[in-house]
Amino acid sequence: MLMYTWLKKMADIKEEIQQKLSYPYLSRHLDDPHIDEDRLLFLLLPFPEETLKENVKHYITTAMLIQIALDTHEKVSVSNEEPAMKRQIKVLAGDYFSGLYYQILADVKNVSMIRIFANSIKQINEQKIAVYQHENQSTDEIINSIKLIESGVAQGFYSYFQYGAYSSFISEILLLKRLLQERNLFLKQKPALLFDALKSIQFPTAQGTLYSLAGSDLRSLLHISDRYIQRTKQKIEKTLNTWEHRDPLLIEKVRTLLETEPYSIKILAEEG
């Protein structure tokens, strides 16, 4: 399939998602929900043009709405700096988006797909609780939880269509995206789920917030993050060698991601 055909199909699905997300009251109080075009591309790519039927488009739309609902709930702040009303609206927005995907699934009347997505949501929420409540016993467990949080919906989607090869590859890509995002948030001294969880493992007796740690301790957490980022990149690079003959748009996206330069550690290097 030619690249412009893919882009056209992506644009059509994105427009449908935007229409379903449109709700005037939420728009007045919250930023428009982010539609991750990379994630949309990953869900779309396995399907040859002739098999991309309307029901498949519905499933892709549903998967994206589920992800947006989960992400919206995750953004609910426990900080006193954010007004309680705005936090409540974020929760309601997540519930609203959740209702949209159940409505779409009901319209297509696919019990198997509903069961798969429901199981994915359950597993993702369990992993979020484990990370937020610091239930993970090791750094590897934290990383595995974050991988499932990021890729659980996509994994369920691929399992339904029996695209196992995509599932493992895309899971690593989504993990890398999240690790890079968490790293950048950390260096900007914004809430960073990964680093807060790492603090509970590496410095379990430390008092105060993440950013009250000494500069040397913060750099230690950063080095741990960088080690897992590098390890994930190596896994992706290894798999790329078997994918070069297909999905050129996916390969282009992945190459761009692998070449992304993280923010400098200068901010932390200047601290105590």
Secondary structure, DSSP 8 states (H G I E B T S, - for coil): --HHHHHHHHHHHHHHHHHHH--HHHHHHS------HHHHHHHHTTS-GGG--HHHHHHHHHHHHHHHHHHHHHT----TTS-HHHHHHHHHHHHHHHHHHHHHHHHHT-HHHHHHHHHHHHHHHHHHHHHHTT---SHHHHHHHHHHHHHHHHHHHHHHHT-HHHHHHHHHHHHHHHHHHHHHHHHTT---HHHHHHHHHH-TT--S-GGGS-HHHHHHHHHHHHHHHHHHHHHHHHHHTTTTTS-HHHHHHHHHHHT-----SHHHHT--
